Amino acid sequence: MDFLRIVIAILVPPLGVFLQVGFGGAFWLNILLTLCGYIPGIVHAVWVIARR
């Protein structure tokens, strides 16, 4: 299941984080990072998924 979440996180980073943690602080941070740049959003999303 984590592999699928990582693939989703690469395509749509906030969705990958949402599937892992819901509407928490990490989700909103990921939206901000994704708006600032796509790559920081991906890195954060993969980090959140791998950490849990």
Distance bins in CASP14 RR format, pairs under 12 A and 6 or more apart:
PFRMAT RR
TARGET T0000
AUTHOR 0000-0000-0000
RMODE 2
METHOD distances of the structure
MODEL  1
1 7 0 0 0 0 0 1 0 0 0 0 0
1 8 0 0 0 0 0 1 0 0 0 0 0
1 16 0 0 0 0 0 1 0 0 0 0 0
1 19 0 0 0 0 1 0 0 0 0 0 0
1 20 0 0 0 0 0 1 0 0 0 0 0
1 49 0 0 0 0 1 0 0 0 0 0 0
1 52 0 0 0 0 0 1 0 0 0 0 0
2 8 0 0 0 0 0 1 0 0 0 0 0
2 9 0 0 0 0 1 0 0 0 0 0 0
2 16 0 0 0 0 0 1 0 0 0 0 0
2 19 0 0 0 0 0 1 0 0 0 0 0
2 20 0 0 0 0 1 0 0 0 0 0 0
2 46 0 0 0 0 0 1 0 0 0 0 0
2 48 0 0 0 0 0 1 0 0 0 0 0
2 49 1 0 0 1 0 0 0 0 0 0 0
2 50 1 0 0 1 0 0 0 0 0 0 0
2 51 0 0 0 0 0 1 0 0 0 0 0
2 52 0 0 0 0 1 0 0 0 0 0 0
3 9 0 0 0 0 0 1 0 0 0 0 0
3 10 0 0 0 0 0 1 0 0 0 0 0
3 46 0 0 0 0 0 1 0 0 0 0 0
3 49 0 0 0 0 1 0 0 0 0 0 0
3 50 0 0 0 0 0 1 0 0 0 0 0
4 10 0 0 0 0 0 1 0 0 0 0 0
4 11 0 0 0 0 0 1 0 0 0 0 0
4 15 0 0 0 0 0 1 0 0 0 0 0
4 16 0 0 0 0 1 0 0 0 0 0 0
4 19 0 0 0 0 1 0 0 0 0 0 0
4 20 0 0 0 0 0 1 0 0 0 0 0
4 49 0 0 0 0 0 1 0 0 0 0 0
5 11 0 0 0 0 0 1 0 0 0 0 0
5 12 0 0 0 0 0 1 0 0 0 0 0
5 13 0 0 0 0 0 1 0 0 0 0 0
5 15 0 0 0 0 1 0 0 0 0 0 0
5 16 1 0 1 0 0 0 0 0 0 0 0
5 17 0 0 0 0 1 0 0 0 0 0 0
5 18 0 0 0 0 0 1 0 0 0 0 0
5 19 1 0 1 0 0 0 0 0 0 0 0
5 20 1 0 0 1 0 0 0 0 0 0 0
5 21 0 0 0 0 0 1 0 0 0 0 0
5 45 0 0 0 0 1 0 0 0 0 0 0
5 46 0 0 0 0 1 0 0 0 0 0 0
5 48 0 0 0 0 1 0 0 0 0 0 0
5 49 1 0 1 0 0 0 0 0 0 0 0
5 50 0 0 0 0 1 0 0 0 0 0 0
5 51 0 0 0 0 0 1 0 0 0 0 0
5 52 0 0 0 0 1 0 0 0 0 0 0
6 12 0 0 0 0 0 1 0 0 0 0 0
6 13 0 0 0 0 0 1 0 0 0 0 0
6 15 0 0 0 0 0 1 0 0 0 0 0
6 16 0 0 0 0 1 0 0 0 0 0 0
6 17 0 0 0 0 0 1 0 0 0 0 0
6 19 0 0 0 0 0 1 0 0 0 0 0
6 20 0 0 0 0 0 1 0 0 0 0 0
6 42 0 0 0 0 1 0 0 0 0 0 0
6 43 0 0 0 0 0 1 0 0 0 0 0
6 45 0 0 0 0 1 0 0 0 0 0 0
6 46 1 0 1 0 0 0 0 0 0 0 0
6 47 0 0 0 0 0 1 0 0 0 0 0
6 48 0 0 0 0 0 1 0 0 0 0 0
6 49 1 0 1 0 0 0 0 0 0 0 0
6 50 1 0 0 1 0 0 0 0 0 0 0
7 13 0 0 0 0 0 1 0 0 0 0 0
7 15 0 0 0 0 0 1 0 0 0 0 0
7 16 0 0 0 0 1 0 0 0 0 0 0
7 19 0 0 0 0 0 1 0 0 0 0 0
7 42 0 0 0 0 0 1 0 0 0 0 0
7 45 0 0 0 0 0 1 0 0 0 0 0
7 46 0 0 0 0 0 1 0 0 0 0 0
7 49 0 0 0 0 0 1 0 0 0 0 0
8 14 0 0 0 0 1 0 0 0 0 0 0
8 15 1 0 1 0 0 0 0 0 0 0 0
8 16 1 0 1 0 0 0 0 0 0 0 0
8 17 0 0 0 0 1 0 0 0 0 0 0
8 18 0 0 0 0 1 0 0 0 0 0 0
8 19 1 0 0 1 0 0 0 0 0 0 0
8 20 0 0 0 0 1 0 0 0 0 0 0
8 42 0 0 0 0 0 1 0 0 0 0 0
8 45 0 0 0 0 1 0 0 0 0 0 0
8 46 0 0 0 0 0 1 0 0 0 0 0
8 49 0 0 0 0 1 0 0 0 0 0 0
9 15 1 0 0 1 0 0 0 0 0 0 0
9 16 1 0 1 0 0 0 0 0 0 0 0
9 17 1 0 0 1 0 0 0 0 0 0 0
9 18 0 0 0 0 1 0 0 0 0 0 0
9 19 0 0 0 0 1 0 0 0 0 0 0
9 20 0 0 0 0 1 0 0 0 0 0 0
9 21 0 0 0 0 0 1 0 0 0 0 0
9 26 0 0 0 0 0 1 0 0 0 0 0
9 27 0 0 0 0 0 1 0 0 0 0 0
9 30 0 0 0 0 1 0 0 0 0 0 0
9 33 0 0 0 0 0 1 0 0 0 0 0
9 34 0 0 0 0 0 1 0 0 0 0 0
9 38 0 0 0 0 0 1 0 0 0 0 0
9 41 0 0 0 0 1 0 0 0 0 0 0
9 42 1 0 0 1 0 0 0 0 0 0 0
9 43 0 0 0 0 1 0 0 0 0 0 0
9 44 0 0 0 0 1 0 0 0 0 0 0
9 45 1 1 0 0 0 0 0 0 0 0 0
9 46 1 0 1 0 0 0 0 0 0 0 0
9 47 0 0 0 0 1 0 0 0 0 0 0
9 48 0 0 0 0 1 0 0 0 0 0 0
9 49 1 0 1 0 0 0 0 0 0 0 0
9 50 0 0 0 0 1 0 0 0 0 0 0
10 16 0 0 0 0 1 0 0 0 0 0 0
10 34 0 0 0 0 0 1 0 0 0 0 0
10 38 0 0 0 0 1 0 0 0 0 0 0
10 39 0 0 0 0 0 1 0 0 0 0 0
10 41 0 0 0 0 1 0 0 0 0 0 0
10 42 1 0 1 0 0 0 0 0 0 0 0
10 43 0 0 0 0 0 1 0 0 0 0 0
10 44 0 0 0 0 0 1 0 0 0 0 0
10 45 1 0 0 1 0 0 0 0 0 0 0
10 46 1 0 0 1 0 0 0 0 0 0 0
10 49 0 0 0 0 0 1 0 0 0 0 0
11 34 0 0 0 0 0 1 0 0 0 0 0
11 38 0 0 0 0 0 1 0 0 0 0 0
11 41 0 0 0 0 0 1 0 0 0 0 0
11 42 0 0 0 0 1 0 0 0 0 0 0
11 45 0 0 0 0 1 0 0 0 0 0 0
11 46 0 0 0 0 0 1 0 0 0 0 0
12 18 0 0 0 0 1 0 0 0 0 0 0
12 19 0 0 0 0 0 1 0 0 0 0 0
12 30 0 0 0 0 0 1 0 0 0 0 0
12 31 0 0 0 0 0 1 0 0 0 0 0
12 34 0 0 0 0 1 0 0 0 0 0 0
12 38 0 0 0 0 0 1 0 0 0 0 0
12 41 0 0 0 0 0 1 0 0 0 0 0
12 42 0 0 0 0 1 0 0 0 0 0 0
12 45 0 0 0 0 1 0 0 0 0 0 0
13 19 0 0 0 0 0 1 0 0 0 0 0
13 20 0 0 0 0 0 1 0 0 0 0 0
13 26 0 0 0 0 0 1 0 0 0 0 0
13 27 0 0 0 0 0 1 0 0 0 0 0
13 29 0 0 0 0 0 1 0 0 0 0 0
13 30 1 0 1 0 0 0 0 0 0 0 0
13 31 0 0 0 0 1 0 0 0 0 0 0
13 32 0 0 0 0 0 1 0 0 0 0 0
13 33 1 0 0 1 0 0 0 0 0 0 0
13 34 1 0 1 0 0 0 0 0 0 0 0
13 35 0 0 0 0 0 1 0 0 0 0 0
13 36 0 0 0 0 0 1 0 0 0 0 0
13 37 0 0 0 0 1 0 0 0 0 0 0
13 38 1 0 0 1 0 0 0 0 0 0 0
13 39 0 0 0 0 1 0 0 0 0 0 0
13 40 0 0 0 0 1 0 0 0 0 0 0
13 41 1 0 1 0 0 0 0 0 0 0 0
13 42 1 0 1 0 0 0 0 0 0 0 0
13 43 0 0 0 0 1 0 0 0 0 0 0
13 44 1 0 0 1 0 0 0 0 0 0 0
13 45 1 1 0 0 0 0 0 0 0 0 0
13 46 0 0 0 0 1 0 0 0 0 0 0
13 47 0 0 0 0 0 1 0 0 0 0 0
13 48 0 0 0 0 1 0 0 0 0 0 0
13 49 0 0 0 0 0 1 0 0 0 0 0
14 20 0 0 0 0 0 1 0 0 0 0 0
14 21 0 0 0 0 0 1 0 0 0 0 0
14 22 0 0 0 0 0 1 0 0 0 0 0
14 23 0 0 0 0 0 1 0 0 0 0 0
14 24 0 0 0 0 0 1 0 0 0 0 0
14 25 0 0 0 0 0 1 0 0 0 0 0
14 26 0 0 0 0 1 0 0 0 0 0 0
14 27 1 0 0 1 0 0 0 0 0 0 0
14 28 0 0 0 0 1 0 0 0 0 0 0
14 29 0 0 0 0 1 0 0 0 0 0 0
14 30 1 0 1 0 0 0 0 0 0 0 0
14 31 1 0 1 0 0 0 0 0 0 0 0
14 32 0 0 0 0 1 0 0 0 0 0 0
14 33 0 0 0 0 1 0 0 0 0 0 0
14 34 1 0 1 0 0 0 0 0 0 0 0
14 35 0 0 0 0 1 0 0 0 0 0 0
14 38 0 0 0 0 0 1 0 0 0 0 0
14 41 0 0 0 0 1 0 0 0 0 0 0
14 42 0 0 0 0 0 1 0 0 0 0 0
14 44 0 0 0 0 1 0 0 0 0 0 0
14 45 1 0 0 1 0 0 0 0 0 0 0
14 48 0 0 0 0 0 1 0 0 0 0 0
15 21 0 0 0 0 0 1 0 0 0 0 0
15 22 0 0 0 0 0 1 0 0 0 0 0
15 27 0 0 0 0 1 0 0 0 0 0 0
15 30 0 0 0 0 1 0 0 0 0 0 0
15 31 0 0 0 0 0 1 0 0 0 0 0
15 34 0 0 0 0 0 1 0 0 0 0 0
15 41 0 0 0 0 0 1 0 0 0 0 0
15 42 0 0 0 0 0 1 0 0 0 0 0
15 45 0 0 0 0 1 0 0 0 0 0 0
15 48 0 0 0 0 0 1 0 0 0 0 0
15 49 0 0 0 0 0 1 0 0 0 0 0
16 22 0 0 0 0 1 0 0 0 0 0 0
16 26 0 0 0 0 0 1 0 0 0 0 0
16 27 0 0 0 0 1 0 0 0 0 0 0
16 30 0 0 0 0 1 0 0 0 0 0 0
16 31 0 0 0 0 0 1 0 0 0 0 0
16 34 0 0 0 0 0 1 0 0 0 0 0
16 41 0 0 0 0 0 1 0 0 0 0 0
16 42 0 0 0 0 0 1 0 0 0 0 0
16 44 0 0 0 0 0 1 0 0 0 0 0
16 45 1 0 1 0 0 0 0 0 0 0 0
16 46 0 0 0 0 1 0 0 0 0 0 0
16 47 0 0 0 0 0 1 0 0 0 0 0
16 48 0 0 0 0 1 0 0 0 0 0 0
16 49 1 0 0 1 0 0 0 0 0 0 0
16 50 0 0 0 0 0 1 0 0 0 0 0
16 52 0 0 0 0 0 1 0 0 0 0 0
17 23 0 0 0 0 1 0 0 0 0 0 0
17 24 0 0 0 0 1 0 0 0 0 0 0
17 25 0 0 0 0 1 0 0 0 0 0 0
17 26 1 0 1 0 0 0 0 0 0 0 0
17 27 1 0 1 0 0 0 0 0 0 0 0
17 28 0 0 0 0 1 0 0 0 0 0 0
17 29 0 0 0 0 1 0 0 0 0 0 0
17 30 1 0 1 0 0 0 0 0 0 0 0
17 31 0 0 0 0 1 0 0 0 0 0 0
17 32 0 0 0 0 0 1 0 0 0 0 0
17 33 0 0 0 0 1 0 0 0 0 0 0
17 34 0 0 0 0 1 0 0 0 0 0 0
17 41 0 0 0 0 1 0 0 0 0 0 0
17 42 0 0 0 0 0 1 0 0 0 0 0
17 43 0 0 0 0 0 1 0 0 0 0 0
17 44 1 0 0 1 0 0 0 0 0 0 0
17 45 1 0 1 0 0 0 0 0 0 0 0
17 46 0 0 0 0 1 0 0 0 0 0 0
17 47 0 0 0 0 1 0 0 0 0 0 0
17 48 1 0 1 0 0 0 0 0 0 0 0
17 49 1 0 0 1 0 0 0 0 0 0 0
17 50 0 0 0 0 0 1 0 0 0 0 0
17 51 0 0 0 0 0 1 0 0 0 0 0
17 52 0 0 0 0 0 1 0 0 0 0 0
18 24 0 0 0 0 1 0 0 0 0 0 0
18 25 0 0 0 0 0 1 0 0 0 0 0
18 26 0 0 0 0 1 0 0 0 0 0 0
18 27 1 0 1 0 0 0 0 0 0 0 0
18 28 0 0 0 0 0 1 0 0 0 0 0
18 29 0 0 0 0 0 1 0 0 0 0 0
18 30 0 0 0 0 1 0 0 0 0 0 0
18 31 0 0 0 0 1 0 0 0 0 0 0
18 34 0 0 0 0 0 1 0 0 0 0 0
18 45 0 0 0 0 1 0 0 0 0 0 0
18 48 0 0 0 0 0 1 0 0 0 0 0
18 49 0 0 0 0 0 1 0 0 0 0 0
19 26 0 0 0 0 0 1 0 0 0 0 0
19 27 0 0 0 0 1 0 0 0 0 0 0
19 30 0 0 0 0 0 1 0 0 0 0 0
19 45 0 0 0 0 1 0 0 0 0 0 0
19 48 0 0 0 0 0 1 0 0 0 0 0
19 49 0 0 0 0 1 0 0 0 0 0 0
19 52 0 0 0 0 0 1 0 0 0 0 0
20 26 1 0 0 1 0 0 0 0 0 0 0
20 27 0 0 0 0 1 0 0 0 0 0 0
20 30 0 0 0 0 1 0 0 0 0 0 0
20 44 0 0 0 0 0 1 0 0 0 0 0
20 45 0 0 0 0 1 0 0 0 0 0 0
20 46 0 0 0 0 0 1 0 0 0 0 0
20 47 0 0 0 0 0 1 0 0 0 0 0
20 48 1 0 1 0 0 0 0 0 0 0 0
20 49 1 0 1 0 0 0 0 0 0 0 0
20 50 0 0 0 0 1 0 0 0 0 0 0
20 51 0 0 0 0 1 0 0 0 0 0 0
20 52 1 0 1 0 0 0 0 0 0 0 0
21 27 1 0 0 1 0 0 0 0 0 0 0
21 28 0 0 0 0 0 1 0 0 0 0 0
21 29 0 0 0 0 0 1 0 0 0 0 0
21 30 0 0 0 0 1 0 0 0 0 0 0
21 44 0 0 0 0 0 1 0 0 0 0 0
21 45 0 0 0 0 0 1 0 0 0 0 0
21 47 0 0 0 0 0 1 0 0 0 0 0
21 48 1 0 0 1 0 0 0 0 0 0 0
21 49 0 0 0 0 1 0 0 0 0 0 0
21 51 0 0 0 0 1 0 0 0 0 0 0
21 52 1 0 0 1 0 0 0 0 0 0 0
22 28 0 0 0 0 0 1 0 0 0 0 0
22 30 0 0 0 0 0 1 0 0 0 0 0
22 48 0 0 0 0 0 1 0 0 0 0 0
22 52 0 0 0 0 0 1 0 0 0 0 0
23 29 0 0 0 0 0 1 0 0 0 0 0
23 30 0 0 0 0 0 1 0 0 0 0 0
23 31 0 0 0 0 0 1 0 0 0 0 0
24 30 0 0 0 0 1 0 0 0 0 0 0
24 31 0 0 0 0 0 1 0 0 0 0 0
24 48 0 0 0 0 0 1 0 0 0 0 0
25 31 0 0 0 0 1 0 0 0 0 0 0
25 32 0 0 0 0 0 1 0 0 0 0 0
25 33 0 0 0 0 0 1 0 0 0 0 0
25 44 0 0 0 0 0 1 0 0 0 0 0
25 48 0 0 0 0 0 1 0 0 0 0 0
26 32 0 0 0 0 0 1 0 0 0 0 0
26 33 0 0 0 0 0 1 0 0 0 0 0
26 41 0 0 0 0 0 1 0 0 0 0 0
26 44 1 0 0 1 0 0 0 0 0 0 0
26 45 0 0 0 0 1 0 0 0 0 0 0
26 47 0 0 0 0 1 0 0 0 0 0 0
26 48 1 0 1 0 0 0 0 0 0 0 0
26 49 0 0 0 0 0 1 0 0 0 0 0
26 51 0 0 0 0 1 0 0 0 0 0 0
26 52 0 0 0 0 1 0 0 0 0 0 0
27 33 0 0 0 0 0 1 0 0 0 0 0
27 34 0 0 0 0 0 1 0 0 0 0 0
27 41 0 0 0 0 0 1 0 0 0 0 0
27 44 0 0 0 0 0 1 0 0 0 0 0
27 45 0 0 0 0 1 0 0 0 0 0 0
27 48 0 0 0 0 1 0 0 0 0 0 0
28 34 0 0 0 0 0 1 0 0 0 0 0
28 35 0 0 0 0 0 1 0 0 0 0 0
28 44 0 0 0 0 0 1 0 0 0 0 0
29 35 0 0 0 0 0 1 0 0 0 0 0
29 36 0 0 0 0 0 1 0 0 0 0 0
29 40 0 0 0 0 0 1 0 0 0 0 0
29 41 0 0 0 0 1 0 0 0 0 0 0
29 43 0 0 0 0 0 1 0 0 0 0 0
29 44 1 0 0 1 0 0 0 0 0 0 0
29 45 0 0 0 0 0 1 0 0 0 0 0
29 47 0 0 0 0 0 1 0 0 0 0 0
29 48 0 0 0 0 1 0 0 0 0 0 0
30 36 0 0 0 0 0 1 0 0 0 0 0
30 37 0 0 0 0 0 1 0 0 0 0 0
30 38 0 0 0 0 0 1 0 0 0 0 0
30 40 0 0 0 0 1 0 0 0 0 0 0
30 41 1 0 1 0 0 0 0 0 0 0 0
30 42 0 0 0 0 1 0 0 0 0 0 0
30 43 0 0 0 0 1 0 0 0 0 0 0
30 44 1 0 1 0 0 0 0 0 0 0 0
30 45 1 0 1 0 0 0 0 0 0 0 0
30 46 0 0 0 0 0 1 0 0 0 0 0
30 47 0 0 0 0 1 0 0 0 0 0 0
30 48 1 0 0 1 0 0 0 0 0 0 0
30 49 0 0 0 0 0 1 0 0 0 0 0
31 37 0 0 0 0 0 1 0 0 0 0 0
31 40 0 0 0 0 0 1 0 0 0 0 0
31 41 0 0 0 0 1 0 0 0 0 0 0
31 44 0 0 0 0 0 1 0 0 0 0 0
31 45 0 0 0 0 0 1 0 0 0 0 0
32 40 0 0 0 0 1 0 0 0 0 0 0
32 41 0 0 0 0 1 0 0 0 0 0 0
32 44 0 0 0 0 1 0 0 0 0 0 0
33 39 0 0 0 0 1 0 0 0 0 0 0
33 40 1 0 1 0 0 0 0 0 0 0 0
33 41 1 0 1 0 0 0 0 0 0 0 0
33 42 0 0 0 0 1 0 0 0 0 0 0
33 43 0 0 0 0 1 0 0 0 0 0 0
33 44 1 0 1 0 0 0 0 0 0 0 0
33 45 0 0 0 0 1 0 0 0 0 0 0
33 46 0 0 0 0 0 1 0 0 0 0 0
33 47 0 0 0 0 0 1 0 0 0 0 0
33 48 0 0 0 0 0 1 0 0 0 0 0
34 40 1 0 0 1 0 0 0 0 0 0 0
34 41 1 0 1 0 0 0 0 0 0 0 0
34 42 0 0 0 0 1 0 0 0 0 0 0
34 43 0 0 0 0 0 1 0 0 0 0 0
34 44 0 0 0 0 1 0 0 0 0 0 0
34 45 0 0 0 0 1 0 0 0 0 0 0
35 41 0 0 0 0 1 0 0 0 0 0 0
35 44 0 0 0 0 0 1 0 0 0 0 0
36 43 0 0 0 0 0 1 0 0 0 0 0
36 44 0 0 0 0 0 1 0 0 0 0 0
37 43 0 0 0 0 0 1 0 0 0 0 0
37 44 0 0 0 0 0 1 0 0 0 0 0
38 44 0 0 0 0 0 1 0 0 0 0 0
38 45 0 0 0 0 0 1 0 0 0 0 0
39 45 0 0 0 0 0 1 0 0 0 0 0
39 46 0 0 0 0 0 1 0 0 0 0 0
40 46 0 0 0 0 0 1 0 0 0 0 0
40 47 0 0 0 0 0 1 0 0 0 0 0
41 47 0 0 0 0 1 0 0 0 0 0 0
41 48 0 0 0 0 1 0 0 0 0 0 0
41 49 0 0 0 0 0 1 0 0 0 0 0
42 48 0 0 0 0 0 1 0 0 0 0 0
42 49 0 0 0 0 0 1 0 0 0 0 0
43 49 0 0 0 0 0 1 0 0 0 0 0
43 50 0 0 0 0 0 1 0 0 0 0 0
44 50 0 0 0 0 0 1 0 0 0 0 0
44 51 0 0 0 0 0 1 0 0 0 0 0
45 51 0 0 0 0 0 1 0 0 0 0 0
45 52 0 0 0 0 0 1 0 0 0 0 0
46 52 0 0 0 0 0 1 0 0 0 0 0
END
